[in-house]
Amino acid sequence: MLTHPTLDLLHDLGLHGMAKGFKVLEQNTEARALEHAEWLGLLLEHEQTLRRQKRFETRAKTARLRHNASVEDIDYRAARGLDRAMFLKLASCDFIRERRNLLIMGPCGVGKSWLSCALGHKACREDFSVLYHRTPRLFAALALARGDGRYAKVLRTLARVDLLILDDWGPEQLKAEQRRDLLEIVEDRYDTRSILITSQLPVSQWYEIIGDPTLADAILDRVIHNAYRIELKGESMRKLKLTAQEKHETMKPDEHDRQSANTSKPTPAKARQK
């Protein structure tokens, strides 16, 4: 008799997770043997789970990550020099808690953007605020904001997020306004928030990309000294994937038949033991 009024009251109070848990427990005959404290504990767990999920969805939407990537889907077998132990350590998001930066370098196509988005996705799950920007477009947005009076507001937004991802840094040399923009960004976040930068260029060439020696010293000193580094290598994964696909599509029909026969043939007992 009290089921519907209780549900209505929980929804009115904004306790939608508890309302959902209440319905589940009401339909479970074994739950009737639980004590009041156990009932309450289960209802609170439902509420906590729902709120965490909503916070994650909000953070992931705000982050605007380029790829729908996840750390659980990382391919460590690819020949690109990705250290599994180090990446798993970074995936714990301790570098964000420590307010340290992360630099991911490597040639085009080795998965720098994908890895950065996977870490951004994990950070959202860990209840950190994240914001993704391709560096050239960010500079264009800041130039536009400078013209219409939103410049200070945009900088405040960049300064507040726990993890700022600057993807595709370089290779063109920065203009004077872009150098000042970058200095403002790193200065606002120095020792307070984390920055993740991806680039095709090694760190040794960043000084030339910034251009102005004085500003380069100021920017790189704030970015590099406490940063983790991932240096990738190898051929483009997109190219390798396309090559493998083309090879598969150009196989003759009899080759397909032989390959299918080989994969379906029973394995001898001795082979299985190896």
N, C-alpha and C positions, 0 to 999 in steps of 0.2 A: 504493500500500500504506500510505503514511503519512498519507493523507488523513483518515481517521476518527480516529486517535489525536491528530492535530494539532488537529482541530476540537474534540474533547473537551477537550484541554488548554486551548485558548483560552477555551472556555466556562467551565471550572473556574476560570480566572483572572479571569473577569468581562469578558473582551475580546470581547463579542458582536459589536461592529462589525467587528473584525478577522476574526472567524470568518465573518461574512457576506461580507466582501471576499475571504477566502480561497476560498470556494466559487465566487464569481463569476470570479475569476482562473483557477481550475482548469478551468472550463468554457470559457474563452476561449483558443483555440489560439494567437492572436497574443501572448498574455501570456507564453508560454513563452520567447519571445526576449528578455524583459526580464532585466536584471541583478538580482542579489540586492538591491542598494540600492534599485532602482526598485520591486521587489516590496514591500519593506518600507515604502517611502514611500506606496504605494497602500493598503496595509493600514492604516497609521496614519491616512490620510485618511478611510477608512471608519469607523474607530473614533471619530475626532474628530466626524464628521458625526452619528453615532448619539448620541453623548453630548450634543451641542448640542441635538439634537431632543428628547431626554429632559428636559434641563434646561428647555427652553422649555415643554414640556407640563406639567411640574411647576409652573413659575412661573405659567403661565396658569391652571391649576386653583386655585392658592392665591390668585391675584388676585381671583377671583370677579367678573369684569367683568360688568356688566349686559347689554351688547350684544356679540355676536360681530362686532365691527367691525374694519376694516383700513384703514390709511392709503392703500392702493392703490385703495380703493373710494370715496374722497372725491369728492363731486360739487362741483366748483368753479364750475359753471355756474349753480347755484341763486343767486337774488338775495337773499343774506343778508350780504354784505360780508366774506366770508372771503378774506383775502389769501393767494393760492397760495404765493408766495415765502416768506412768513413761516411758514406752516404746514409747508412742506417743511423749513424750517430747524429747526422744533420737532420734526419727525418724525425728525430725525437723533439726537435725544435728548441733544444737547449741553447743553441746559438742565439735565438731570439730572446730567450730569458736572460742570457748573458750580455745582451745588447751588442753582439758582434756582427760583423758583416760577412758576406759570402760572395766570392768571385768565381764565376764559371767561364772558363776560356776554352776555345777550340775552333776548328774550321767549320765552315758552313755545313749544316746537315747532320751533325753528330748528336743532336738532341738537346742542345743547351736550353732552348725555350721550353721544351717539353719537361725537362728536369726541374726548371725553375717553377713552372706551373704546378708540378706534382708537389713540390715543397710548399708552395702557396696554398694548395688545397689542404695539405696536412696541417698547416698553420691555422687555417679556418676551423678545422676539426678540433684543434687544440684551444680554440676560443681566442685566437689572436686576430686582430684586424689586419687585413692585407689589401694592398692596392697594386695593380699591375699596369705598367706603362711601357710601350715601345719608346725608347729614348728620343728618336727624331720627332715623333708625334707629340711627346711631352713638351719639347722645346717649342714646337709650333703652337701648342695650346697656351703655353706661358706667354709667348709673344702676343697672342690674341688677347689674353687676359690683361696684359699690360696696357693694351690700347683701350679696353672698355672698363677699366677700373676694378677688375676682379683679381688682380695680381696677388695682393696680400691674402685674400681669401683662399686662393688656390694653394699658396705656399703653406698656409695654416693646415689645410687638408692633408698635404703631403707630409707635414711634420707630425701629425697626430697618429698616423697608422703605425702599428707595431712592426710590420714588414713592408717595405717599399721595394718592388721589383722593377728594375730598370733594364729592360731587355734590348738587345741589339745595340750596344754602345759602340760608337765608331762606325766605319773607319775614317769618315770625313773630319777634318779639323774643325774645332768649334769656333763659332763667331764670338765677338766680344760679349754680346748680350747672353749668349748661351753659357759662356764661361762664368759670368756673374750669377746666372740662374743656378748652375750646378753648385757653385760655392754656397749660395743661400740654402740649397736643399741639404747638402752634407753638413753644413754648420748647424742647422736646426736639429739634425738627427744625431750629431756627434755624441757618443756615449749615452744616448737616451733611447734610441730606436735602431733597428737593423735595416741594412740595405743589401739587396741581392742584385748583383750586376752580371749580365752575360755579355760576352764580346768575342768577336773573331780574332781580336788582336791580343797578344801577350801583354802582361802588365808593363813590361819594359818599354812598350811603345805608347803607353797612355800619356806620358809626359808630352810627347810630340803632338798627340791629338788635341790636348787642351790648348797648347800653343803658348800662352803667356807664362813665362817661367815662374813669376811670383805667385800667380793664381794656381798654377800646376802644383807647386810645392804645398800650398795651403790645402788644396782639394785632396791630393793623394795622401798627404799625411793623415788626414781624417778618415780616409776610406781604407787604406791598405794595412796600417800598422796592427790592427786587431782582427784582420779578416782571415777566414778559412779560404782555401783555394782548391778548386777542382780544375785540372788541366786535361782536357780530352784530346784525343787524336784519332786518326783513321779516316776512312772514306765516308762520304755522305751516306747515311742510313737510308735516305729516300732513294738515292741512286742504286744502292745495293738491292733494296726492295723491288724497285722497278725492273732491274736486271733479272732478278730471280723470277719475277712474274712473266716477263717476256720469254725467258727460257722455258718456263712451264707451258706457255701458250704455243710455242713453236715446236714442241715435241711432236714427233710423228705418232699416229694412232697406235702402231704396233709397240712403240716405246712405252706409251701409257699402259698398254695391256701387260707388257712384261713387268713394269714397275708395280702394277696392281697385283700381279701374280706373285711377285717376290714378297710383297708386304703381307699377303694373305696366306703364304705357305707356312705350315706348322713348323715351329722351331724344334730342332732335335734336342733330346734330353741333355746331352753333353753341352750343347751351346747354351741352353738355359742355365746350367749350373755355373757357367762362367759369368 
